[in-house]
């Protein structure tokens, strides 16, 4: 099980969320606390307390295309993680810790993935992906095909979503991609689920999905009101109160400050507005 977070709001130094909280993302790289379904501290079915198979973060600045830093080493062993987080400011960014219980550890497999103005990161898996990989790869539009540099199911999901219209509507593209993978699972007789807990950014807005074939999705939280973020760290309290944070597990012990999203949910954060709607693959 991977861990990730995504921020949309006023410009902040990235270490405000990646390093400073009690259970920061850096802490979660070695000591994640929650499993994929209930939030209880046990780790069944591929959910690990250690997420050390690479990391990365992407951020938006003055240009329409995001910056990207990815590494194959664990976050705790790369001094660049902390140095960059302390010195980079952004109004819209995401960061990811990878736990590759089935996959190659290499830089091109670390999240987030980027193309044009888009960033994408994923916590989950396409069970049986190897038997579907060629078929799904061949459905990626030629303009995106040579942009697939890694071997993960996550990257194929990203470029398949772009092929299916994500550049014109993020929700529509993700729903079409999910439906296509579900159809492939059925056609190949694969019993295992597709689990999609992901974040997407396009430079203007932040989007997230919590979905799975078997209704056992990886956890996904949003801050429950501004006080959640004000209480989390001393620095930038007033600034944090004006933004929204979406993440795999809370960064502190204040459970009441975090809302666990329902299964099959789609989140959109645009400016200071956040909306949650049903995610319906079709």
SVG drawing of the C-alpha trace seen along z (x, -y; Angstrom):
<svg xmlns="http://www.w3.org/2000/svg" viewBox="-23 -33 44 49">
<polyline fill="none" stroke="black" stroke-width="0.4" points="0.0,0.0 1.3,-3.4 0.8,-6.7 0.2,-10.1 -1.2,-13.6 -2.3,-16.5 -2.7,-20.1 -4.7,-22.9 -4.8,-26.3 -2.6,-29.4 1.1,-29.0 3.0,-27.2 6.4,-25.7 6.0,-22.0 7.7,-20.9 4.7,-22.3 2.9,-19.1 5.6,-16.7 7.9,-17.1 6.4,-19.1 3.3,-17.3 3.5,-14.6 2.7,-11.9 4.2,-13.6 4.5,-11.9 8.2,-11.4 7.2,-9.6 4.7,-7.5 7.5,-6.2 8.6,-4.1 5.7,-4.0 2.4,-4.1 -0.5,-3.4 -3.6,-2.5 -4.7,0.3 -6.6,-0.1 -10.2,0.3 -11.0,-0.4 -8.3,-2.7 -7.3,-0.2 -3.6,0.4 -3.2,3.7 -1.9,4.4 -3.6,7.2 -3.8,7.8 -0.7,6.0 -0.9,3.0 2.5,2.3 3.6,0.0 6.8,-0.7 6.6,-2.6 10.2,-2.6 10.2,-1.7 10.6,-5.1 9.0,-8.5 8.2,-11.7 6.4,-15.0 5.1,-17.3 4.2,-21.0 2.9,-24.0 4.7,-27.3 4.5,-30.2 4.4,-27.9 1.5,-25.9 3.4,-22.6 4.4,-21.2 7.8,-20.6 8.6,-16.9 11.1,-15.2 11.2,-11.4 13.6,-8.9 13.8,-5.2 15.3,-5.3 13.3,-5.5 12.3,-9.0 14.0,-8.6 17.4,-8.0 17.4,-10.8 18.4,-14.2 17.0,-15.9 13.5,-15.1 13.8,-17.3 15.9,-20.0 13.6,-20.5 10.5,-20.4 11.9,-23.2 12.7,-25.4 9.8,-24.9 6.6,-26.9 3.5,-25.9 -0.3,-26.5 -0.9,-23.1 1.2,-20.0 1.2,-16.3 3.6,-13.8 3.7,-10.0 5.5,-7.1 5.6,-3.8 5.2,-0.3 5.8,2.0 4.7,5.4 4.4,6.4 6.6,4.4 10.0,3.2 11.7,0.5 13.0,-2.1 12.8,-5.8 10.3,-5.7 7.9,-3.7 7.9,-6.3 4.8,-8.6 3.6,-11.2 3.4,-10.8 3.3,-13.9 2.3,-14.9 1.6,-18.4 -0.3,-20.3 -1.4,-17.0 -0.1,-15.2 -1.3,-11.8 -0.6,-9.5 -2.2,-6.3 -2.6,-4.0 -4.0,-0.7 -3.6,2.0 -5.1,3.7 -5.0,7.3 -4.2,9.5 -2.6,6.5 0.1,8.6 -2.5,10.5 -4.2,7.2 -1.1,5.0 -0.5,5.4 -4.2,5.0 -4.5,1.8 -1.2,0.4 -2.3,0.7 -5.4,-1.3 -3.3,-4.3 -3.4,-7.1 -0.2,-7.3 0.4,-10.8 0.8,-9.4 2.2,-5.9 5.9,-6.8 5.4,-8.8 4.9,-5.6 8.4,-5.0 7.8,-2.7 6.2,0.7 3.4,0.0 -0.4,0.4 -0.7,-3.1 1.1,-4.8 -1.1,-2.9 -4.2,-4.0 -3.0,-7.6 -2.3,-7.6 -5.4,-5.5 -7.5,-8.2 -5.9,-10.9 -6.7,-8.8 -10.3,-8.6 -10.8,-12.3 -9.4,-13.3 -7.9,-16.5 -11.5,-17.6 -13.0,-16.4 -11.1,-14.8 -14.0,-12.9 -15.2,-11.7 -11.8,-10.5 -11.2,-8.6 -14.7,-7.0 -14.1,-5.8 -10.7,-4.5 -12.1,-2.6 -14.9,-1.1 -12.5,0.0 -10.3,1.8 -13.3,3.4 -14.4,4.7 -10.9,6.1 -10.9,7.8 -14.3,9.4 -13.2,10.5 -10.0,12.1 -11.9,13.9 -9.9,12.1 -11.4,12.4 -9.1,9.9 -10.3,6.3 -9.2,3.0 -8.5,0.5 -8.2,-3.1 -7.4,-5.7 -5.8,-8.4 -5.2,-12.2 -5.1,-14.3 -4.1,-17.9 -4.3,-20.1 -2.6,-23.3 -6.0,-24.9 -7.8,-22.3 -7.2,-19.1 -9.2,-15.9 -9.3,-12.6 -11.1,-9.3 -11.8,-6.5 -13.0,-3.4 -12.6,0.4 -14.3,3.3 -15.0,5.0 -15.8,2.0 -12.6,2.4 -10.9,-0.7 -7.7,-2.1 -8.3,-4.9 -8.7,-8.5 -9.4,-11.5 -10.1,-15.2 -9.7,-17.7 -13.0,-18.3 -13.1,-22.1 -10.3,-24.7 -9.7,-23.9 -8.3,-20.5 -5.3,-22.2 -4.9,-25.0 -4.4,-22.5 -2.0,-20.4 1.1,-22.6 2.1,-25.8 3.6,-27.5 1.3,-28.8 -1.9,-28.2 -4.0,-30.9 -2.7,-30.1 -3.5,-26.4 -7.0,-27.2 -7.7,-28.5 -6.8,-25.3 -7.8,-21.7 -5.8,-18.6 -6.5,-15.1 -4.5,-12.2 -4.2,-8.5 -4.0,-8.8 -4.2,-11.7 -1.1,-13.6 -2.1,-13.7 -4.2,-12.0 -7.3,-14.2 -9.6,-11.8 -12.6,-14.1 -10.7,-16.5 -10.6,-14.1 -13.4,-12.8 -13.0,-9.4 -14.5,-9.5 -17.2,-7.0 -16.6,-4.3 -17.0,-5.4 -16.4,-9.1 -15.0,-11.8 -13.6,-15.0 -12.9,-18.3 -11.1,-21.2 -11.2,-24.4 -10.2,-27.6 -11.7,-27.6 -14.5,-25.3 -14.6,-21.6 -17.3,-19.2 -17.8,-15.5 -19.9,-13.5 -20.5,-9.9 -17.9,-8.2 -19.7,-6.0 -17.5,-4.2 -19.3,-4.0"/>
</svg>
